[in-house]
């Protein structure tokens, strides 16, 4: 597995992977499919750091990003992680987080915030196993389609 910084040219395969996860449902707050231009815009935001994991043959296995949290201030990063369906549990998330954690420290972030749907058992286990600790809850988060879910807030101190 190769872990590297993601760039604008990676937006199409990352969007395809993300849209597969959205179509399956239940693990992300995204409801509507995304377009490559939307990911490219997110990648270009100040302070955003994106990594991807790919197989030796170039197949995208997953990706992760951090960006300054809009409510907690510039020294707190928000994180999102996506692994290809059927490929979880293979160390993809662990490898991505090692790269992201180091990049976050280098960028000067103090801690990383994760907001996980309360019904996403796999996501909760993933962040807990990386050392994230609960620090709050969002009750009644309204998703794009109007569905209401709770989110568990977890933090990782750098």
C-alpha positions as a Markdown table, in Angstrom:
| # | Residue | x | y | z |
|---|---|---|---|---|
| 1 | Unk | 0.0 | 0.0 | 0.0 |
| 2 | Unk | 1.2 | 3.5 | -0.9 |
| 3 | Unk | 0.2 | 6.5 | 1.2 |
| 4 | Unk | 0.7 | 9.9 | -0.5 |
| 5 | Unk | -0.6 | 13.5 | -0.5 |
| 6 | Unk | -3.7 | 13.8 | -2.8 |
| 7 | Unk | -3.9 | 16.4 | -5.5 |
| 8 | Unk | -6.5 | 17.9 | -7.8 |
| 9 | Unk | -5.9 | 15.1 | -10.4 |
| 10 | Unk | -7.0 | 12.5 | -7.7 |
| 11 | Unk | -10.4 | 14.2 | -7.3 |
| 12 | Unk | -12.2 | 11.9 | -9.9 |
| 13 | Unk | -11.3 | 8.6 | -8.4 |
| 14 | Unk | -11.8 | 9.9 | -4.9 |
| 15 | Unk | -15.3 | 11.1 | -5.9 |
| 16 | Unk | -16.1 | 7.8 | -7.4 |
| 17 | Unk | -15.1 | 6.0 | -4.2 |
| 18 | Unk | -17.0 | 8.5 | -2.0 |
| 19 | Unk | -20.1 | 8.2 | -4.2 |
| 20 | Unk | -20.0 | 4.4 | -3.8 |
| 21 | Unk | -20.0 | 4.9 | 0.0 |
| 22 | Unk | -22.9 | 7.4 | -0.3 |
| 23 | Unk | -24.9 | 5.0 | -2.4 |
| 24 | Unk | -24.5 | 2.2 | 0.2 |
| 25 | Unk | -25.6 | 4.7 | 2.9 |
| 26 | Unk | -25.4 | 4.6 | 6.7 |
| 27 | Unk | -21.9 | 5.6 | 7.4 |
| 28 | Unk | -21.5 | 9.2 | 6.1 |
| 29 | Unk | -23.6 | 12.4 | 6.6 |
| 30 | Unk | -23.4 | 12.9 | 2.9 |
| 31 | Unk | -26.6 | 11.9 | 1.1 |
| 32 | Unk | -26.2 | 13.3 | -2.4 |
| 33 | Unk | -23.5 | 12.2 | -4.8 |
| 34 | Unk | -20.5 | 14.5 | -5.0 |
| 35 | Unk | -18.7 | 15.9 | -8.1 |
| 36 | Unk | -14.9 | 16.0 | -8.6 |
| 37 | Unk | -15.1 | 19.9 | -8.7 |
| 38 | Unk | -16.5 | 19.9 | -5.2 |
| 39 | Unk | -13.6 | 17.8 | -3.8 |
| 40 | Unk | -11.1 | 20.0 | -5.7 |
| 41 | Unk | -12.7 | 23.0 | -4.1 |
| 42 | Unk | -12.4 | 21.4 | -0.6 |
| 43 | Unk | -8.8 | 20.4 | -1.4 |
| 44 | Unk | -7.9 | 24.0 | -2.2 |
| 45 | Unk | -9.3 | 25.5 | 1.0 |
| 46 | Unk | -6.6 | 27.1 | 3.2 |
| 47 | Unk | -5.1 | 24.6 | 5.7 |
| 48 | Unk | -6.7 | 21.5 | 4.1 |
| 49 | Unk | -4.4 | 18.4 | 4.0 |
| 50 | Unk | -5.5 | 15.4 | 2.0 |
| 51 | Unk | -3.9 | 11.9 | 1.8 |
| 52 | Unk | -4.9 | 8.8 | -0.2 |
| 53 | Unk | -4.0 | 5.1 | 0.0 |
| 54 | Unk | -3.6 | 3.2 | -3.2 |
| 55 | Unk | -2.6 | -0.4 | -4.0 |
| 56 | Unk | 0.6 | -1.1 | -5.8 |
| 57 | Unk | -1.4 | -1.2 | -9.1 |
| 58 | Unk | -2.7 | 2.3 | -8.5 |
| 59 | Unk | -6.2 | 1.2 | -7.3 |
| 60 | Unk | -7.6 | 3.8 | -4.8 |
| 61 | Unk | -8.2 | 2.1 | -1.4 |
| 62 | Unk | -9.2 | 5.1 | 0.6 |
| 63 | Unk | -8.6 | 8.7 | 1.5 |
| 64 | Unk | -8.6 | 11.0 | 4.5 |
| 65 | Unk | -8.5 | 14.8 | 4.9 |
| 66 | Unk | -8.3 | 17.4 | 7.6 |
| 67 | Unk | -9.1 | 21.0 | 7.5 |
| 68 | Unk | -9.4 | 23.8 | 10.0 |
| 69 | Unk | -12.7 | 23.4 | 12.0 |
| 70 | Unk | -15.0 | 26.4 | 11.3 |
| 71 | Unk | -16.3 | 26.6 | 14.9 |
| 72 | Unk | -13.3 | 25.5 | 17.0 |
| 73 | Unk | -10.7 | 27.8 | 15.5 |
| 74 | Unk | -7.6 | 27.5 | 13.4 |
| 75 | Unk | -5.7 | 25.2 | 15.7 |
| 76 | Unk | -8.3 | 22.5 | 15.5 |
| 77 | Unk | -8.6 | 20.2 | 12.4 |
| 78 | Unk | -11.8 | 18.4 | 11.4 |
| 79 | Unk | -11.2 | 15.0 | 9.9 |
| 80 | Unk | -13.0 | 12.7 | 7.4 |
| 81 | Unk | -12.0 | 9.2 | 6.4 |
| 82 | Unk | -13.3 | 7.0 | 3.6 |
| 83 | Unk | -12.2 | 3.4 | 2.8 |
| 84 | Unk | -13.4 | 1.4 | -0.3 |
| 85 | Unk | -16.3 | -0.8 | 0.6 |
| 86 | Unk | -15.2 | -4.3 | 1.2 |
| 87 | Unk | -11.7 | -3.2 | 2.0 |
| 88 | Unk | -12.1 | -2.1 | 5.5 |
| 89 | Unk | -10.1 | -3.8 | 8.3 |
| 90 | Unk | -6.9 | -4.0 | 6.1 |
| 91 | Unk | -4.9 | -1.2 | 7.7 |
| 92 | Unk | -5.9 | 1.4 | 5.2 |
| 93 | Unk | -7.3 | 3.8 | 7.8 |
| 94 | Unk | -4.4 | 3.2 | 10.2 |
| 95 | Unk | -1.8 | 4.0 | 7.5 |
| 96 | Unk | -3.8 | 7.1 | 6.4 |
| 97 | Unk | -4.0 | 8.4 | 10.0 |
| 98 | Unk | -0.3 | 8.0 | 10.6 |
| 99 | Unk | 0.4 | 10.3 | 7.6 |
| 100 | Unk | -2.4 | 12.7 | 8.6 |
| 101 | Unk | -1.3 | 12.9 | 12.2 |
| 102 | Unk | 2.2 | 13.8 | 11.2 |
| 103 | Unk | 1.0 | 16.4 | 8.7 |
| 104 | Unk | -1.4 | 17.9 | 11.3 |
| 105 | Unk | 1.5 | 18.3 | 13.8 |
| 106 | Unk | 3.7 | 19.9 | 11.2 |
| 107 | Unk | 0.8 | 22.3 | 10.2 |
| 108 | Unk | 0.5 | 23.4 | 13.8 |
| 109 | Unk | -2.9 | 21.9 | 14.7 |
| 110 | Unk | -3.4 | 21.3 | 18.5 |
| 111 | Unk | -6.0 | 18.6 | 18.1 |
| 112 | Unk | -8.2 | 16.8 | 15.6 |
| 113 | Unk | -12.0 | 16.6 | 15.8 |
| 114 | Unk | -14.0 | 13.8 | 14.4 |
| 115 | Unk | -17.8 | 13.9 | 14.0 |
| 116 | Unk | -19.2 | 10.4 | 13.5 |
| 117 | Unk | -22.8 | 9.4 | 13.0 |
| 118 | Unk | -23.9 | 7.7 | 16.2 |
| 119 | Unk | -25.2 | 4.8 | 14.1 |
| 120 | Unk | -21.9 | 4.3 | 12.3 |
| 121 | Unk | -20.4 | 1.5 | 14.5 |
| 122 | Unk | -17.4 | 1.0 | 12.2 |
| 123 | Unk | -16.5 | 4.7 | 12.2 |
| 124 | Unk | -16.8 | 4.9 | 16.0 |
| 125 | Unk | -14.6 | 1.9 | 16.4 |
| 126 | Unk | -12.0 | 3.2 | 13.9 |
| 127 | Unk | -11.6 | 6.6 | 15.6 |
| 128 | Unk | -11.6 | 5.0 | 19.1 |
| 129 | Unk | -8.9 | 2.6 | 18.0 |
| 130 | Unk | -6.7 | 5.5 | 16.8 |
| 131 | Unk | -6.9 | 7.0 | 20.3 |
| 132 | Unk | -9.7 | 9.5 | 19.8 |
| 133 | Unk | -11.7 | 10.2 | 23.0 |
| 134 | Unk | -15.4 | 11.4 | 23.3 |
| 135 | Unk | -15.8 | 15.1 | 23.9 |
| 136 | Unk | -19.4 | 15.7 | 23.0 |
| 137 | Unk | -22.5 | 14.9 | 21.0 |
| 138 | Unk | -24.6 | 16.7 | 18.3 |
| 139 | Unk | -28.2 | 15.7 | 18.8 |
| 140 | Unk | -30.6 | 15.9 | 15.9 |
| 141 | Unk | -28.0 | 16.8 | 13.1 |
| 142 | Unk | -30.1 | 17.4 | 10.0 |
| 143 | Unk | -28.6 | 15.8 | 6.9 |
| 144 | Unk | -29.1 | 16.9 | 3.3 |
| 145 | Unk | -32.3 | 15.0 | 2.8 |
| 146 | Unk | -33.8 | 16.2 | 6.1 |
| 147 | Unk | -33.1 | 13.0 | 8.0 |
| 148 | Unk | -32.0 | 13.7 | 11.6 |
| 149 | Unk | -29.2 | 11.7 | 13.2 |
| 150 | Unk | -27.0 | 12.1 | 16.2 |
| 151 | Unk | -23.2 | 12.5 | 15.9 |
| 152 | Unk | -20.6 | 11.6 | 18.4 |
| 153 | Unk | -17.7 | 14.0 | 18.7 |
| 154 | Unk | -14.3 | 12.6 | 19.3 |
| 155 | Unk | -10.9 | 14.4 | 19.7 |
| 156 | Unk | -7.3 | 13.4 | 19.3 |
| 157 | Unk | -4.8 | 15.6 | 21.0 |
| 158 | Unk | -1.6 | 16.1 | 19.0 |
